[in-house]
Amino acid sequence: MNSDRSVLVGIVAGELSGDALGSRFISEFKTLYPNACFIGVGGPRMREAGCQILYEMGEIGLMGLDDLSARLISILRVRHSVYSKLVSKNPDVFIGVDVPDFNLTLAGRLKKRGIPTVHYVSPTVWAWREYRIRKIRRAIDRMLVLFPFEASYYKKHQVPASFVGHPIADQIQKPDREQARCRLGLDVEEGHCLLALMPGSRSHEILRHGKIMIEAARLLFQSDPNFRFVLPFASPRMRQVFHDQFGEVADLPIMFLDGRSREVLEASDFAVVASGTASLEAALMERRHVVVYKVSLVTWVVFSMLRKVDYYSMPNHLLSRPAIPELIQGRATAEHIFEAVRKLMNDTEQVKWFEREFRALRHQLQTNASQKAARCVADMLGRSGC
């Protein structure tokens, strides 16, 4: 590998998490190829890391099937434009970071032009819409996966894949509840129970989950006035969406914060989270939690027809047995959340088991993921594989 070589990398990320992954990848790749240049779609963190941004990531993001009809033509135009610009630049490699519905088609077209292609973060093809594996096999030269079982899945389907670990696990050391509370300015008295409420980072998630979480918090507080609540928002705009819909919630002992969701999980005793990254973060923080999720009827019908798994939260696919309570769609009600939280609190026999399982999971996923991903791509360019 000639580290002095000038390498051009095309890279596309479409969400906040992808922007963070992309920026860390860029930083690590530059330690291997200091003269590397990056061009593509991303957000502020990728721009700060040195990527030339052709389009902002918000221009290719979707919020479920509900958003598809309104945004489809615009997104297709952006994808065609990105393809044309990348072909004219002829990058040494293309990396799609998540957003598979955008990136896999783009990667397939670029691969036909002789450009090596990588996809970073596997789509949940093993969970639903498994037919996509054929498209992945045609479009991708190497899949970089965050979880060990995904590498085995791709091997079974003849797709080159490398387990690189999870960047979130790399960022979490041994959780310290008291220190987290101090950093957040949370004064939780002895005997009080701090419950984190995390309805999601998108406006439609806040609107769907916020109501049932607040109603559940009221039920819990009525049953035990020692409950305290904290609700972090992804941004001030999402906080405004919440307050416009639900008011100030002055009848509850609740603190609202902008950002800092991971610290909130670390500070909490238990959590109620929307299915997604928050559930994995809660597990890595060794916090027992309840998972909820509601989508539109159309999205739910389509998902139900195409899904291949019985569990929705990632920890239930990673622990030695599925043990995270899941309240999905019709079961996502305030009453069910109340019952699930009370059951978690009363189930003291499982505390040690959860601690061992969560700790083992964190250690398994801590691999210096961004560095490993960068080395895999560097190996594609200059060596025999990773």
Secondary structure, 3 states (H helix, E strand, C coil): CCCCCCCEEEEEECCHHHHHHHHHHHHHHHHHCCCCEEEEEECHHHHHHCEEEEEEHHHCCCCCHHHHHHHHHHHHHHHHHHHHHHHHHCCCEEEEECCHHHHHHHHHHHHHCCCCEEEECCCCCCCECCCHHHHHHHHCCEEEECCHHHHHHHHHCCCCEEECCCHHHHHCCCCCHHHHHHHHCCCCCCCCEEEEEECCCCHHHHHHHHHHHHHHHHHHHHHCCCEEEEEEECCHHHHHHHHHHHCCCCCCCEEEEECCHHHHHHHCCEEEEECCHHHHHHHHCCCCEEEEECCCHHHHHHHHHHECCCCCCCHHHHCCCCCCCEEEHHHCCHHHHHHHHHHHHHCHHHHHHHHHHHHHHHHHHCCCHHHHHHHHHHHHHHCCCC
